[in-house]
Every structure is written in C-alpha cells, then in structure tokens.
Amino acid sequence: MRSRTVLVLLFDGAQPLDVAGPLDVFSAAAHFAGDGTPPYVVRTASLGGVTVRCAGGLHVVPDLDLGDVEDPDILLVPGGPGVEAADDRLVAWLRERAPHVERVVSVCTGAFLLAGAGLLDGRRATTHWGSCDALASRFPLVAVDPDPIFVRDGAVSTSAGVTAGVDLAIALVEEDFGSAVAHRIARLLVVYLRRPGNQAQVSVQLSAQIARSDPLREIQYWAAANLTADLSIPALARRAGLSTRQFSRAFTEQVGITPGRYVDLARLEAAQHALTDTGDGVIGIARRCGYGTPEAMRRAFVRDLDISPTQYRHRFANPSAAGKGLR
C-alpha cells in the first residue's frame, strides 16, 4: 500500500480548526489502517514557505513552499477571515495546480478560494451557512446549496463551517479504507461516526443549547441515545430527580426548547440519518427511532420537513444506500 499525500494550504487568517480538524482525522488513520506504511502523509504549505498567522493569533510554520510542492492526492483548502484578503498568487496557484489533483477539498469559506480559481464553475457546492448567499452572489456559475454539511461533486468537495471539515475528512477515509476504520477514528476523536453530507448544517444538538446542569445535560445525551425508551416528560423528570414541573421549567430555560420538542427533533434527526445512510426499511427505522409505526414517523416528517420519509430518502439518500430497503 502506498501512502496518500494530503497537502493543506496555509495563509494568514486561516481558521485553525479548518486545518487541525481534518489533519487529525488523516493522521489518526495511521492507528487503524495500513501495513506499516502510513495511510496518509500530511504536509502543509504556504506561499514562500513563510510562517502564517492564523485567525486567533496562532502561528503555524509550514512544511513546504507552495512553489516547490508536487501534486498531492488530496488538496485541502481551509477557510477563515483571511480568505477575503488572500494573496492573488494563492488563487492563481489553485487555478493552475488543482485540476491535476485527484481530490480537492475546501472547508468552510475556503470554497471562496476554489470559486475564485474557477474550480466550482458548474458544480454544486456549499460553505458556512452564513456565507452561502455571498458565495452565490459573487460566483453565479456555482450552484450553491446552503443546507448540506458537505457536498461532493466529482473530484471537488466543499464543506460547511469548521467541524464539517472533520465529517468530510472521515467520509474520505471511509472511501479509502472502509467504514470500520472510519468508525474507529470517529470514536478516537469523540465525534459522530459520519454525518451524511446531506444532513442539515444545524442539527438538534446545535440548534438546542446544551444544559448547564449535569442532570439535564445527561438527560439530553441519554434521550438522544435511547429513542425507543419512555421519553415522556414524567419519565425524564424521574430520571433527572425532579418533579415534572421543575424539570419542564428548568429544561426549557436551559436548553431553549421544551423537553417534548427536544425528543421530537432527536427522533427526527436519527430517522433522517437512517433514511439517507442505510438501506434499512421504513418500518424498522420507525421502530428504532421511537415512532412505533411508519405512520407516526410520516406525520412527524410532514409536520417538520413537509415531505414523507420515502420522499426524503429518494431525494437525499447516499448512493451506497440508494435502492435498498425503500419499502
């Protein structure tokens, strides 16, 4: 097995997590894949090989001068506030060299650099939800989709804000080495195994606040992991050691939504994952996500997404799951 080379572009004002998150994913693969040969060799490079000052003041010394690098297998372009003031030579380098790279990846607003180099013309792409309108306005040849956490269009992949770069990197590792390796990396880094790219950028765990108090925070995590359990307000209140009234009031105050709504969203999100990322049947998914019946799940989907579960699967299913278990 030969090592795959990953080149991470660095520039002043790059978002540190856009760099470090995917880098950790590719580096972690060495623990679980390969026969002694590193599965990925990660290198960083900047114009002139100079030290860059990332957003937040972190200084990073690159491994290489961009002018001296060979074409990598994977080229990763981070985002960050420095994108707006990026050197024209960086965009010119991307325009010249990126078309020869097997896989080109941007994280967050790094999509603006790819678009500036013409690499997204005629392609679907995404970026941080707060910058999607600007990307679409400045680059009308790009089909900007504001919803997914990442989009893969041919050899070019774009991801949403910051942590979505980790999701995309895990998806690339899974493509190279299989789901077992991806699972182990996700577990090592304490992240989701793999959120499907077409998952909404803002999930229930992000749209809801994390409770300040330990009992309520534990209820959030436990409920999301035990969707078939009794998740009624009285049952959750007993688990938290509070009266029903105390629990409802404290949960709503700290999380920002009612306990019932939180459970509804957790079940909906789990069902979305199962529909897009597995070939499991609708009946089984409904039971596993705590709906009990397909009709109950259908009502929830229509209420919150204005689409049925089967329609959702047909529209958003990952290619590997398409055509399986659609009944």
Contacts in CASP RR format, 6 or more apart in sequence:
PFRMAT RR
TARGET T0000
AUTHOR 0000-0000-0000
METHOD contacts of the structure
MODEL  1
MRSRTVLVLLFDGAQPLDVAGPLDVFSAAAHFAGDGTPPYVVRTASLGGV
TVRCAGGLHVVPDLDLGDVEDPDILLVPGGPGVEAADDRLVAWLRERAPH
VERVVSVCTGAFLLAGAGLLDGRRATTHWGSCDALASRFPLVAVDPDPIF
VRDGAVSTSAGVTAGVDLAIALVEEDFGSAVAHRIARLLVVYLRRPGNQA
QVSVQLSAQIARSDPLREIQYWAAANLTADLSIPALARRAGLSTRQFSRA
FTEQVGITPGRYVDLARLEAAQHALTDTGDGVIGIARRCGYGTPEAMRRA
FVRDLDISPTQYRHRFANPSAAGKGLR
1 34 0 8 1.000
1 35 0 8 1.000
1 37 0 8 1.000
1 39 0 8 1.000
2 37 0 8 1.000
3 37 0 8 1.000
3 38 0 8 1.000
3 39 0 8 1.000
3 40 0 8 1.000
3 41 0 8 1.000
4 39 0 8 1.000
4 40 0 8 1.000
4 41 0 8 1.000
4 73 0 8 1.000
4 74 0 8 1.000
4 176 0 8 1.000
5 40 0 8 1.000
5 41 0 8 1.000
5 43 0 8 1.000
5 70 0 8 1.000
5 72 0 8 1.000
5 73 0 8 1.000
5 74 0 8 1.000
6 23 0 8 1.000
6 26 0 8 1.000
6 40 0 8 1.000
6 41 0 8 1.000
6 42 0 8 1.000
6 43 0 8 1.000
6 72 0 8 1.000
6 73 0 8 1.000
6 74 0 8 1.000
6 75 0 8 1.000
6 76 0 8 1.000
7 43 0 8 1.000
7 44 0 8 1.000
7 45 0 8 1.000
7 69 0 8 1.000
7 72 0 8 1.000
7 74 0 8 1.000
7 75 0 8 1.000
7 76 0 8 1.000
8 19 0 8 1.000
8 22 0 8 1.000
8 23 0 8 1.000
8 42 0 8 1.000
8 43 0 8 1.000
8 44 0 8 1.000
8 45 0 8 1.000
8 76 0 8 1.000
8 78 0 8 1.000
9 44 0 8 1.000
9 45 0 8 1.000
9 46 0 8 1.000
9 66 0 8 1.000
9 75 0 8 1.000
9 76 0 8 1.000
9 77 0 8 1.000
9 78 0 8 1.000
9 90 0 8 1.000
9 94 0 8 1.000
9 113 0 8 1.000
10 19 0 8 1.000
10 44 0 8 1.000
10 45 0 8 1.000
10 46 0 8 1.000
10 52 0 8 1.000
10 54 0 8 1.000
10 60 0 8 1.000
10 62 0 8 1.000
10 78 0 8 1.000
11 46 0 8 1.000
11 47 0 8 1.000
11 52 0 8 1.000
11 82 0 8 1.000
11 86 0 8 1.000
11 87 0 8 1.000
11 90 0 8 1.000
12 52 0 8 1.000
12 53 0 8 1.000
12 54 0 8 1.000
12 82 0 8 1.000
12 85 0 8 1.000
13 52 0 8 1.000
13 53 0 8 1.000
13 54 0 8 1.000
13 55 0 8 1.000
13 80 0 8 1.000
13 81 0 8 1.000
13 82 0 8 1.000
13 83 0 8 1.000
13 85 0 8 1.000
14 52 0 8 1.000
14 54 0 8 1.000
14 55 0 8 1.000
14 78 0 8 1.000
14 79 0 8 1.000
14 80 0 8 1.000
14 82 0 8 1.000
15 54 0 8 1.000
15 55 0 8 1.000
15 78 0 8 1.000
15 79 0 8 1.000
15 80 0 8 1.000
15 81 0 8 1.000
15 107 0 8 1.000
15 108 0 8 1.000
15 109 0 8 1.000
15 162 0 8 1.000
16 54 0 8 1.000
16 55 0 8 1.000
16 56 0 8 1.000
16 58 0 8 1.000
16 60 0 8 1.000
17 162 0 8 1.000
17 163 0 8 1.000
18 78 0 8 1.000
18 79 0 8 1.000
18 80 0 8 1.000
18 107 0 8 1.000
18 108 0 8 1.000
18 110 0 8 1.000
18 161 0 8 1.000
18 162 0 8 1.000
18 165 0 8 1.000
19 44 0 8 1.000
19 54 0 8 1.000
19 60 0 8 1.000
19 76 0 8 1.000
19 78 0 8 1.000
21 163 0 8 1.000
21 165 0 8 1.000
21 166 0 8 1.000
21 169 0 8 1.000
22 76 0 8 1.000
22 105 0 8 1.000
22 107 0 8 1.000
22 165 0 8 1.000
22 166 0 8 1.000
22 168 0 8 1.000
22 169 0 8 1.000
23 42 0 8 1.000
24 166 0 8 1.000
24 189 0 8 1.000
25 166 0 8 1.000
25 169 0 8 1.000
25 170 0 8 1.000
25 173 0 8 1.000
25 185 0 8 1.000
25 189 0 8 1.000
26 39 0 8 1.000
26 40 0 8 1.000
26 42 0 8 1.000
26 74 0 8 1.000
26 169 0 8 1.000
26 173 0 8 1.000
27 40 0 8 1.000
27 42 0 8 1.000
28 185 0 8 1.000
28 188 0 8 1.000
28 189 0 8 1.000
29 39 0 8 1.000
29 40 0 8 1.000
29 173 0 8 1.000
29 177 0 8 1.000
29 181 0 8 1.000
29 185 0 8 1.000
30 38 0 8 1.000
30 39 0 8 1.000
30 40 0 8 1.000
31 184 0 8 1.000
31 185 0 8 1.000
31 188 0 8 1.000
32 177 0 8 1.000
32 180 0 8 1.000
32 181 0 8 1.000
32 184 0 8 1.000
32 185 0 8 1.000
33 39 0 8 1.000
33 173 0 8 1.000
33 176 0 8 1.000
33 177 0 8 1.000
33 181 0 8 1.000
34 177 0 8 1.000
39 173 0 8 1.000
39 176 0 8 1.000
39 177 0 8 1.000
40 74 0 8 1.000
43 63 0 8 1.000
43 64 0 8 1.000
43 69 0 8 1.000
43 72 0 8 1.000
44 60 0 8 1.000
44 62 0 8 1.000
44 63 0 8 1.000
44 64 0 8 1.000
45 62 0 8 1.000
45 63 0 8 1.000
45 64 0 8 1.000
45 65 0 8 1.000
45 66 0 8 1.000
45 67 0 8 1.000
45 69 0 8 1.000
46 52 0 8 1.000
46 62 0 8 1.000
46 65 0 8 1.000
46 66 0 8 1.000
47 65 0 8 1.000
47 66 0 8 1.000
47 67 0 8 1.000
47 87 0 8 1.000
47 89 0 8 1.000
47 90 0 8 1.000
47 93 0 8 1.000
48 65 0 8 1.000
48 66 0 8 1.000
48 67 0 8 1.000
49 62 0 8 1.000
49 64 0 8 1.000
49 65 0 8 1.000
49 66 0 8 1.000
50 62 0 8 1.000
51 59 0 8 1.000
51 60 0 8 1.000
51 61 0 8 1.000
51 62 0 8 1.000
52 59 0 8 1.000
52 60 0 8 1.000
52 62 0 8 1.000
53 59 0 8 1.000
54 60 0 8 1.000
55 80 0 8 1.000
55 81 0 8 1.000
55 82 0 8 1.000
66 90 0 8 1.000
66 93 0 8 1.000
67 93 0 8 1.000
71 97 0 8 1.000
71 100 0 8 1.000
71 101 0 8 1.000
72 101 0 8 1.000
73 101 0 8 1.000
73 102 0 8 1.000
73 103 0 8 1.000
74 101 0 8 1.000
74 102 0 8 1.000
74 103 0 8 1.000
74 104 0 8 1.000
74 105 0 8 1.000
74 172 0 8 1.000
75 97 0 8 1.000
75 98 0 8 1.000
75 101 0 8 1.000
75 103 0 8 1.000
75 104 0 8 1.000
75 105 0 8 1.000
76 105 0 8 1.000
76 106 0 8 1.000
76 107 0 8 1.000
77 94 0 8 1.000
77 104 0 8 1.000
77 105 0 8 1.000
77 106 0 8 1.000
77 107 0 8 1.000
77 110 0 8 1.000
77 113 0 8 1.000
77 114 0 8 1.000
78 106 0 8 1.000
78 107 0 8 1.000
78 108 0 8 1.000
78 110 0 8 1.000
79 106 0 8 1.000
79 107 0 8 1.000
79 108 0 8 1.000
79 109 0 8 1.000
79 110 0 8 1.000
79 112 0 8 1.000
79 113 0 8 1.000
80 108 0 8 1.000
80 109 0 8 1.000
80 110 0 8 1.000
83 109 0 8 1.000
83 110 0 8 1.000
83 112 0 8 1.000
83 113 0 8 1.000
84 112 0 8 1.000
86 113 0 8 1.000
90 113 0 8 1.000
91 113 0 8 1.000
91 116 0 8 1.000
91 117 0 8 1.000
92 117 0 8 1.000
94 113 0 8 1.000
94 114 0 8 1.000
94 116 0 8 1.000
94 117 0 8 1.000
94 119 0 8 1.000
95 116 0 8 1.000
95 117 0 8 1.000
95 118 0 8 1.000
95 119 0 8 1.000
98 104 0 8 1.000
98 114 0 8 1.000
98 117 0 8 1.000
98 119 0 8 1.000
99 119 0 8 1.000
101 155 0 8 1.000
102 155 0 8 1.000
103 155 0 8 1.000
103 156 0 8 1.000
103 157 0 8 1.000
103 172 0 8 1.000
104 114 0 8 1.000
104 119 0 8 1.000
104 155 0 8 1.000
104 156 0 8 1.000
104 157 0 8 1.000
105 156 0 8 1.000
105 157 0 8 1.000
105 158 0 8 1.000
105 159 0 8 1.000
105 165 0 8 1.000
105 168 0 8 1.000
105 169 0 8 1.000
105 172 0 8 1.000
106 113 0 8 1.000
106 114 0 8 1.000
106 127 0 8 1.000
106 157 0 8 1.000
106 158 0 8 1.000
106 159 0 8 1.000
107 159 0 8 1.000
107 161 0 8 1.000
107 162 0 8 1.000
107 164 0 8 1.000
107 165 0 8 1.000
107 168 0 8 1.000
108 127 0 8 1.000
108 128 0 8 1.000
108 131 0 8 1.000
108 159 0 8 1.000
108 160 0 8 1.000
108 161 0 8 1.000
108 162 0 8 1.000
108 164 0 8 1.000
108 165 0 8 1.000
109 127 0 8 1.000
109 128 0 8 1.000
109 131 0 8 1.000
109 161 0 8 1.000
110 127 0 8 1.000
110 158 0 8 1.000
111 120 0 8 1.000
111 125 0 8 1.000
111 126 0 8 1.000
111 127 0 8 1.000
111 135 0 8 1.000
111 158 0 8 1.000
112 127 0 8 1.000
112 131 0 8 1.000
112 135 0 8 1.000
112 138 0 8 1.000
112 139 0 8 1.000
114 120 0 8 1.000
114 125 0 8 1.000
114 156 0 8 1.000
114 158 0 8 1.000
115 121 0 8 1.000
115 125 0 8 1.000
115 135 0 8 1.000
115 138 0 8 1.000
115 139 0 8 1.000
115 142 0 8 1.000
116 139 0 8 1.000
118 139 0 8 1.000
118 141 0 8 1.000
119 156 0 8 1.000
120 139 0 8 1.000
120 141 0 8 1.000
120 142 0 8 1.000
120 156 0 8 1.000
120 158 0 8 1.000
121 139 0 8 1.000
121 141 0 8 1.000
121 142 0 8 1.000
122 141 0 8 1.000
122 142 0 8 1.000
122 143 0 8 1.000
123 142 0 8 1.000
123 143 0 8 1.000
123 153 0 8 1.000
123 154 0 8 1.000
123 156 0 8 1.000
124 143 0 8 1.000
124 144 0 8 1.000
124 145 0 8 1.000
124 151 0 8 1.000
124 153 0 8 1.000
125 135 0 8 1.000
125 142 0 8 1.000
125 143 0 8 1.000
125 144 0 8 1.000
125 145 0 8 1.000
125 151 0 8 1.000
125 153 0 8 1.000
125 156 0 8 1.000
125 158 0 8 1.000
126 132 0 8 1.000
126 144 0 8 1.000
126 145 0 8 1.000
126 146 0 8 1.000
126 147 0 8 1.000
126 148 0 8 1.000
126 149 0 8 1.000
126 150 0 8 1.000
126 151 0 8 1.000
126 158 0 8 1.000
126 159 0 8 1.000
126 160 0 8 1.000
126 201 0 8 1.000
127 135 0 8 1.000
127 144 0 8 1.000
127 158 0 8 1.000
127 160 0 8 1.000
127 161 0 8 1.000
128 160 0 8 1.000
128 161 0 8 1.000
128 162 0 8 1.000
128 201 0 8 1.000
129 146 0 8 1.000
129 160 0 8 1.000
129 161 0 8 1.000
129 201 0 8 1.000
129 202 0 8 1.000
132 144 0 8 1.000
132 145 0 8 1.000
132 146 0 8 1.000
133 146 0 8 1.000
135 142 0 8 1.000
135 144 0 8 1.000
136 142 0 8 1.000
136 144 0 8 1.000
145 151 0 8 1.000
146 201 0 8 1.000
147 198 0 8 1.000
147 200 0 8 1.000
147 201 0 8 1.000
148 160 0 8 1.000
148 197 0 8 1.000
148 198 0 8 1.000
148 199 0 8 1.000
148 200 0 8 1.000
148 201 0 8 1.000
149 159 0 8 1.000
149 160 0 8 1.000
149 164 0 8 1.000
149 167 0 8 1.000
149 168 0 8 1.000
149 195 0 8 1.000
149 197 0 8 1.000
149 199 0 8 1.000
149 200 0 8 1.000
149 201 0 8 1.000
150 157 0 8 1.000
150 158 0 8 1.000
150 159 0 8 1.000
150 160 0 8 1.000
150 164 0 8 1.000
150 165 0 8 1.000
150 167 0 8 1.000
150 168 0 8 1.000
150 171 0 8 1.000
150 197 0 8 1.000
151 157 0 8 1.000
151 158 0 8 1.000
151 159 0 8 1.000
151 197 0 8 1.000
152 171 0 8 1.000
152 197 0 8 1.000
157 168 0 8 1.000
157 172 0 8 1.000
159 165 0 8 1.000
159 167 0 8 1.000
159 168 0 8 1.000
160 201 0 8 1.000
161 201 0 8 1.000
163 191 0 8 1.000
164 201 0 8 1.000
166 189 0 8 1.000
166 191 0 8 1.000
167 191 0 8 1.000
167 192 0 8 1.000
167 194 0 8 1.000
167 195 0 8 1.000
167 197 0 8 1.000
168 197 0 8 1.000
170 182 0 8 1.000
170 185 0 8 1.000
170 186 0 8 1.000
170 191 0 8 1.000
170 193 0 8 1.000
170 194 0 8 1.000
171 182 0 8 1.000
171 194 0 8 1.000
171 197 0 8 1.000
173 181 0 8 1.000
173 182 0 8 1.000
173 185 0 8 1.000
174 181 0 8 1.000
174 182 0 8 1.000
174 194 0 8 1.000
179 193 0 8 1.000
179 194 0 8 1.000
182 193 0 8 1.000
182 194 0 8 1.000
183 193 0 8 1.000
186 192 0 8 1.000
186 193 0 8 1.000
186 194 0 8 1.000
187 193 0 8 1.000
194 277 0 8 1.000
195 203 0 8 1.000
195 273 0 8 1.000
196 273 0 8 1.000
196 276 0 8 1.000
196 277 0 8 1.000
196 316 0 8 1.000
196 318 0 8 1.000
197 318 0 8 1.000
198 276 0 8 1.000
198 316 0 8 1.000
198 318 0 8 1.000
199 269 0 8 1.000
199 272 0 8 1.000
199 273 0 8 1.000
199 276 0 8 1.000
203 269 0 8 1.000
204 224 0 8 1.000
204 262 0 8 1.000
204 265 0 8 1.000
204 266 0 8 1.000
204 268 0 8 1.000
204 269 0 8 1.000
205 220 0 8 1.000
205 224 0 8 1.000
207 265 0 8 1.000
208 220 0 8 1.000
208 255 0 8 1.000
208 256 0 8 1.000
208 257 0 8 1.000
208 262 0 8 1.000
208 265 0 8 1.000
209 254 0 8 1.000
209 255 0 8 1.000
209 256 0 8 1.000
210 217 0 8 1.000
210 220 0 8 1.000
210 255 0 8 1.000
211 217 0 8 1.000
211 219 0 8 1.000
211 220 0 8 1.000
211 251 0 8 1.000
211 254 0 8 1.000
211 255 0 8 1.000
212 254 0 8 1.000
213 250 0 8 1.000
213 254 0 8 1.000
215 240 0 8 1.000
215 241 0 8 1.000
215 242 0 8 1.000
216 240 0 8 1.000
216 247 0 8 1.000
216 250 0 8 1.000
216 251 0 8 1.000
216 254 0 8 1.000
216 255 0 8 1.000
218 240 0 8 1.000
219 236 0 8 1.000
219 239 0 8 1.000
219 240 0 8 1.000
219 251 0 8 1.000
219 259 0 8 1.000
220 255 0 8 1.000
220 262 0 8 1.000
222 239 0 8 1.000
223 229 0 8 1.000
223 231 0 8 1.000
223 236 0 8 1.000
223 262 0 8 1.000
223 263 0 8 1.000
223 266 0 8 1.000
224 266 0 8 1.000
224 270 0 8 1.000
227 266 0 8 1.000
227 267 0 8 1.000
227 270 0 8 1.000
227 288 0 8 1.000
227 289 0 8 1.000
227 290 0 8 1.000
228 287 0 8 1.000
228 288 0 8 1.000
228 289 0 8 1.000
228 290 0 8 1.000
229 235 0 8 1.000
231 260 0 8 1.000
231 263 0 8 1.000
233 244 0 8 1.000
233 247 0 8 1.000
233 248 0 8 1.000
233 259 0 8 1.000
233 260 0 8 1.000
234 244 0 8 1.000
236 247 0 8 1.000
236 251 0 8 1.000
236 259 0 8 1.000
237 243 0 8 1.000
237 244 0 8 1.000
237 246 0 8 1.000
237 247 0 8 1.000
237 248 0 8 1.000
240 247 0 8 1.000
241 247 0 8 1.000
242 250 0 8 1.000
247 259 0 8 1.000
248 258 0 8 1.000
248 259 0 8 1.000
251 258 0 8 1.000
251 259 0 8 1.000
251 262 0 8 1.000
252 258 0 8 1.000
252 259 0 8 1.000
255 262 0 8 1.000
257 265 0 8 1.000
264 300 0 8 1.000
264 304 0 8 1.000
265 304 0 8 1.000
267 289 0 8 1.000
267 290 0 8 1.000
267 291 0 8 1.000
267 300 0 8 1.000
268 300 0 8 1.000
268 301 0 8 1.000
268 304 0 8 1.000
268 305 0 8 1.000
270 288 0 8 1.000
270 289 0 8 1.000
271 285 0 8 1.000
271 286 0 8 1.000
271 289 0 8 1.000
271 291 0 8 1.000
271 297 0 8 1.000
271 300 0 8 1.000
271 301 0 8 1.000
271 309 0 8 1.000
272 312 0 8 1.000
272 316 0 8 1.000
274 280 0 8 1.000
274 285 0 8 1.000
274 288 0 8 1.000
274 289 0 8 1.000
275 282 0 8 1.000
275 285 0 8 1.000
275 309 0 8 1.000
275 312 0 8 1.000
275 313 0 8 1.000
275 316 0 8 1.000
275 317 0 8 1.000
276 312 0 8 1.000
276 313 0 8 1.000
276 316 0 8 1.000
276 317 0 8 1.000
276 318 0 8 1.000
276 321 0 8 1.000
277 318 0 8 1.000
277 321 0 8 1.000
278 285 0 8 1.000
278 321 0 8 1.000
278 324 0 8 1.000
279 321 0 8 1.000
279 323 0 8 1.000
279 324 0 8 1.000
279 325 0 8 1.000
279 326 0 8 1.000
280 288 0 8 1.000
280 325 0 8 1.000
281 325 0 8 1.000
281 326 0 8 1.000
281 327 0 8 1.000
282 294 0 8 1.000
282 297 0 8 1.000
282 309 0 8 1.000
282 310 0 8 1.000
282 325 0 8 1.000
282 326 0 8 1.000
282 327 0 8 1.000
283 294 0 8 1.000
285 297 0 8 1.000
285 309 0 8 1.000
286 292 0 8 1.000
286 293 0 8 1.000
286 294 0 8 1.000
286 296 0 8 1.000
286 297 0 8 1.000
286 309 0 8 1.000
289 297 0 8 1.000
291 297 0 8 1.000
291 300 0 8 1.000
294 309 0 8 1.000
297 309 0 8 1.000
298 308 0 8 1.000
298 309 0 8 1.000
301 307 0 8 1.000
301 308 0 8 1.000
301 309 0 8 1.000
301 312 0 8 1.000
302 308 0 8 1.000
305 312 0 8 1.000
307 315 0 8 1.000
310 326 0 8 1.000
313 326 0 8 1.000
314 326 0 8 1.000
317 323 0 8 1.000
END
